[in-house]
């Protein structure tokens, strides 16, 4: 068996001087399915002038059962053949033979071919975190190339083609994401899609019985500008360029269904935050231009944590981005357990995938949802009494009255901030009590002073501390998903 494997591995190179392939399938390749649940696999090329084959024979196997055998016509030393395969949890094998003197001789073999869907994940560290516990692997979960972080795509990297997606990495050594020594952030990782990337692939495969390819191009600590396209730079020197290169080499550039983007922590400084809206529009336009098949962009609103002091502003900008574009959806990261002040636990990252799966089901599988699947979104705020403010949400909500940490209770009453105008520093500690009723939160104030703007959640720390905010939360009653935060929303008088 070992010698047979060696022979088959060398076959394409032995005949490189006789046949020049333009297109052939590769081992472990995923072909994107169309609206008919089909993929098209092409064999094409030309034959050297000094070679005279009678014909080429293509044999197609589905789960190792021969399902088709056909002759490929050679005209003027050129040949082309298109085969249709069905999407689903089965694998195809293609064997190409030359026929001469009534004998067939194998000249090319491609195995473990599947038909399914392709997605991209990108952003900064929370988009691509690997973990030692992420050991799940599935023959129908694929990826392409090397997740490099900031490193230039080398000639050796280019030799890494198709393989099985992984949420692990070869140098992961610990459970501690923050240590910097676990290999989760900045080392090259062949077929690496991150913890929640592989969990998302798992959930999709199990639910819809369709193979999945995810290509992750995240770069730890990257700003939005570092994720953008820079035409003046060599493509493989940028995060955008490396991801686009891998996607193009995979033959998926025009067939990416959606992009998942978790980024923003590194833009929570005043100068960066001011340009975030415009930069996202530039980035989105380049995504849509390069990946022409993209139907949806899923944006994660960042969690309070590492970064600068303009985290509330960035979260609010991300919410406004969602409202601006019809093809952008947003998901909260509030109330996800296991946040360590910057990153999330293994289980926390898996929660990312669980939250986003219903949106994909709705958007791409026409699944009608019987329950609410989106994070609570504040719709309007108004004075409902002399010392009473009502917050109206798009769904029924519940509130945690406090969060206890190291023996200290952090009250929900103190997580609302008010100001008289949009430029005034916000104040807290003016809430008497707070209650949730259906889709409303009613806030009783201690003062008759009228405020014009309201925010929920500090930007980064609990007030008068250096402890990263991690609750209490507002959640959806049905979904149990944490609400999207809001910053300086207008209070109607």
Secondary structure, DSSP 4 states (H G I P E B T S, - for coil): -HHHHHHHHHHHHHTTTTEEEEE---TTPEEEP-TTSEEEEEEEEEE-TT---SEEEEEEEETTEEEEEEEE-EETTEEEEEEEEE-SS--EEEEEEEEETTEEEEEEEEEEEEEEEEEEEEESHHHH---TT-----TTEEEESEE-TTS---HHHHT--EEE-BS--TT---S-GGGS-SSSSSS-EETB--HHHHHHHHHHHHHH--EEEEEE---TT--TGGGS--TTS-GGGSHHHHHHHHHHHTT-TT-EEEEEEE--GGG-SHHHHHTHHHHHHHHHHHHHHHSTT--EEEEEPPPS-SS-S-HHHHHHHHHHHHHH-TTEEEE--TT-S-B-SSSB-HHHHHHHHHHHHHHHHHHHS-PPPSS--S---EEEEEEEETTEEEEEESS-EEE-SEEEETTEEEEGGGGEEEESSTTSPPB-S-EEEEEEETTEEEEEES-----SEEEES-SSB-TTS-PBP----EEETTT-PBPPPEEEEEPB-
